[in-house]
Each structure stands twice: as C-alpha cells, then as structure tokens.
Amino acid sequence: VQLVESGGGLVQPGGSLSVSCAASGFSFSSYIMYWYRQAPGKERELVASITSVGGSTIYVDSVKGRFAISRDNAKNTVYLQMNNLKPEDTAVYYCATLGRWGQGTQVTVSS
C-alpha cells in the first residue's frame, strides 16, 4: 500500500485549496478512504471519509459545508476540496486506508 498526498500550501483565510492522494498497491476501488489532519500540539483527527464507490461521505462537524471529499476510482485518487478555509484548518493532512498513512501534506491558512 502506498499513499502519496499532494497539493498543500499557504492560503489566506477564506480561500480554497484542494489536496489529492494517489494510491497504489491495493484494489483502490474496494476500500473506504479517509482524510485525517494533525495540527501542531494536537492529536490527529478524522476529517472526512468516503465509501468505496463514493456513495456515502462523512465529515467532522468543524468542516461540514466547507470541505468535500471525492474519489476517482479510475485514477486511484482521492481528493479533499477545502473552501472558506480558516486559520484553525492549519495542519498536516493525511490520507489513509487499510491502516496505512501517507507522508502528509502541509496546509497553512494565514494572512
């Protein structure tokens, strides 16, 4: 299992950013995919999840209405679209499945 995140960066409050996770080494379309994040000094938290065929998504309350998780099973990729970003969204964002994690991508929301 290999998970490689990309797309992080610096964005101003109220801005948007999309992060991606390219997966390989397993049957991607068969598994739920997760996005987690970890802010400095805090525990890692589950941000969103999406079922194998994308029919069901779940979000932590703090991002509902602002973030959207999606997947492209043909490309073995899961995405997290983040809108109306807030400074408290600053964290390293990780995708995960099957007990494995990517290396993470840094998202910083600051003016």
MISEGU-270669 format. One record per residue (C-alpha): residue number from 1; residue in three letters; x, z, y. Coordinates in pm, 1 decimal, padded with zeros to 6 digits. Layout:
// residues N
{NUM; "Ala"; {X; Z; Y}}
...
***
This chain:
// residues 111
{1; "Val"; {00000.0; 00000.0; 00000.0}}
{2; "Gln"; {00135.3; -00099.8; 00339.0}}
{3; "Leu"; {-00038.7; -00045.3; 00671.5}}
{4; "Val"; {00110.3; -00173.3; 00996.2}}
{5; "Glu"; {-00051.2; -00086.3; 01327.8}}
{6; "Ser"; {-00000.9; -00279.7; 01648.7}}
{7; "Gly"; {-00147.0; -00322.1; 01993.9}}
{8; "Gly"; {-00091.0; 00015.4; 02154.6}}
{9; "Gly"; {00033.1; 00057.8; 02507.9}}
{10; "Leu"; {-00027.2; 00202.8; 02850.5}}
{11; "Val"; {-00366.2; 00159.2; 03013.9}}
{12; "Gln"; {-00534.0; 00308.5; 03319.2}}
{13; "Pro"; {-00837.5; 00534.9; 03287.8}}
{14; "Gly"; {-01149.6; 00326.0; 03245.8}}
{15; "Gly"; {-00953.6; 00042.8; 03092.6}}
{16; "Ser"; {-00972.2; -00116.7; 02748.1}}
{17; "Leu"; {-00731.1; -00165.4; 02463.5}}
{18; "Ser"; {-00754.6; -00296.9; 02110.1}}
{19; "Val"; {-00535.8; -00183.5; 01823.2}}
{20; "Ser"; {-00500.9; -00357.7; 01488.9}}
{21; "Cys"; {-00387.8; -00262.0; 01141.6}}
{22; "Ala"; {-00261.0; -00521.8; 00898.2}}
{23; "Ala"; {-00294.8; -00411.6; 00537.1}}
{24; "Ser"; {-00126.1; -00532.2; 00221.0}}
{25; "Gly"; {-00052.9; -00426.7; -00133.1}}
{26; "Phe"; {-00406.6; -00346.3; -00239.4}}
{27; "Ser"; {-00751.2; -00500.9; -00257.3}}
{28; "Phe"; {-00835.0; -00451.7; 00109.8}}
{29; "Ser"; {-01196.9; -00564.2; 00089.6}}
{30; "Ser"; {-01277.5; -00297.9; -00169.0}}
{31; "Tyr"; {-01194.2; 00010.4; 00036.6}}
{32; "Ile"; {-01314.2; 00209.6; 00331.0}}
{33; "Met"; {-01071.0; 00201.4; 00620.8}}
{34; "Tyr"; {-01007.9; 00480.6; 00869.9}}
{35; "Trp"; {-00860.6; 00521.3; 01216.1}}
{36; "Tyr"; {-00711.0; 00860.4; 01299.6}}
{37; "Arg"; {-00529.4; 00983.3; 01606.8}}
{38; "Gln"; {-00293.2; 01266.2; 01688.0}}
{39; "Ala"; {-00235.4; 01390.0; 02039.0}}
{40; "Pro"; {00071.4; 01595.1; 02133.0}}
{41; "Gly"; {00033.9; 01952.1; 02010.4}}
{42; "Lys"; {-00292.4; 01879.9; 01831.0}}
{43; "Glu"; {-00396.7; 01817.5; 01475.2}}
{44; "Arg"; {-00466.7; 01468.3; 01351.4}}
{45; "Glu"; {-00837.0; 01383.9; 01382.5}}
{46; "Leu"; {-01057.2; 01119.0; 01230.1}}
{47; "Val"; {-01174.7; 00876.3; 01498.3}}
{48; "Ala"; {-01372.1; 00616.3; 01304.6}}
{49; "Ser"; {-01432.7; 00471.4; 00962.3}}
{50; "Ile"; {-01581.1; 00150.4; 00826.9}}
{51; "Thr"; {-01708.7; 00070.7; 00480.4}}
{52; "Ser"; {-01560.2; -00199.3; 00262.7}}
{53; "Val"; {-01793.9; -00476.3; 00374.7}}
{54; "Gly"; {-01829.2; -00339.1; 00725.8}}
{55; "Gly"; {-02192.5; -00248.6; 00693.3}}
{56; "Ser"; {-02154.9; 00113.9; 00798.9}}
{57; "Thr"; {-01940.2; 00281.5; 01061.2}}
{58; "Ile"; {-01888.7; 00642.4; 01163.3}}
{59; "Tyr"; {-01737.4; 00778.2; 01484.4}}
{60; "Val"; {-01626.7; 01115.6; 01611.0}}
{61; "Asp"; {-01862.4; 01228.7; 01888.6}}
{62; "Ser"; {-01599.5; 01203.0; 02160.7}}
{63; "Val"; {-01565.2; 00824.1; 02121.3}}
{64; "Lys"; {-01923.0; 00722.4; 02041.9}}
{65; "Gly"; {-02039.2; 00444.0; 02268.7}}
{66; "Arg"; {-01682.1; 00367.3; 02380.5}}
{67; "Phe"; {-01492.0; 00270.1; 02063.6}}
{68; "Ala"; {-01582.2; 00011.4; 01799.9}}
{69; "Ile"; {-01423.1; -00025.3; 01458.9}}
{70; "Ser"; {-01438.6; -00359.4; 01279.7}}
{71; "Arg"; {-01264.5; -00540.2; 00999.6}}
{72; "Asp"; {-01182.2; -00891.8; 00887.6}}
{73; "Asn"; {-01152.2; -00892.4; 00510.3}}
{74; "Ala"; {-01021.6; -01249.7; 00511.6}}
{75; "Lys"; {-00726.5; -01133.3; 00724.0}}
{76; "Asn"; {-00684.7; -00790.8; 00561.1}}
{77; "Thr"; {-00704.6; -00637.4; 00905.6}}
{78; "Val"; {-00897.4; -00352.7; 01063.4}}
{79; "Tyr"; {-00942.4; -00320.0; 01438.8}}
{80; "Leu"; {-01029.5; -00049.7; 01687.6}}
{81; "Gln"; {-01164.2; -00168.9; 02021.6}}
{82; "Met"; {-01137.4; 00107.6; 02279.9}}
{83; "Asn"; {-01330.5; 00083.7; 02606.0}}
{84; "Asn"; {-01368.4; 00315.8; 02903.6}}
{85; "Leu"; {-01053.3; 00495.9; 02798.3}}
{86; "Lys"; {-00990.0; 00849.1; 02918.5}}
{87; "Pro"; {-00665.4; 01046.6; 02951.1}}
{88; "Glu"; {-00777.5; 01260.3; 02657.5}}
{89; "Asp"; {-00767.4; 00949.9; 02437.0}}
{90; "Thr"; {-00388.6; 00952.3; 02468.7}}
{91; "Ala"; {-00248.9; 00982.3; 02116.4}}
{92; "Val"; {-00072.8; 00805.9; 01835.6}}
{93; "Tyr"; {-00333.2; 00604.4; 01648.5}}
{94; "Tyr"; {-00302.3; 00558.5; 01272.4}}
{95; "Cys"; {-00494.3; 00355.1; 01021.3}}
{96; "Ala"; {-00534.8; 00498.1; 00675.4}}
{97; "Thr"; {-00677.6; 00441.9; 00331.3}}
{98; "Leu"; {-00610.7; 00547.2; -00025.4}}
{99; "Gly"; {-00420.4; 00848.6; 00101.5}}
{100; "Arg"; {-00168.5; 00628.8; 00281.3}}
{101; "Trp"; {-00090.3; 00602.2; 00652.2}}
{102; "Gly"; {00069.0; 00350.1; 00877.2}}
{103; "Gln"; {00350.5; 00434.7; 01117.0}}
{104; "Gly"; {00109.7; 00463.5; 01409.2}}
{105; "Thr"; {00086.9; 00302.3; 01749.8}}
{106; "Gln"; {00104.8; 00491.7; 02078.1}}
{107; "Val"; {-00187.6; 00470.3; 02318.8}}
{108; "Thr"; {-00133.6; 00625.5; 02660.5}}
{109; "Val"; {-00410.9; 00649.0; 02917.5}}
{110; "Ser"; {-00272.2; 00733.3; 03257.2}}
{111; "Ser"; {-00286.3; 00623.5; 03618.0}}
***
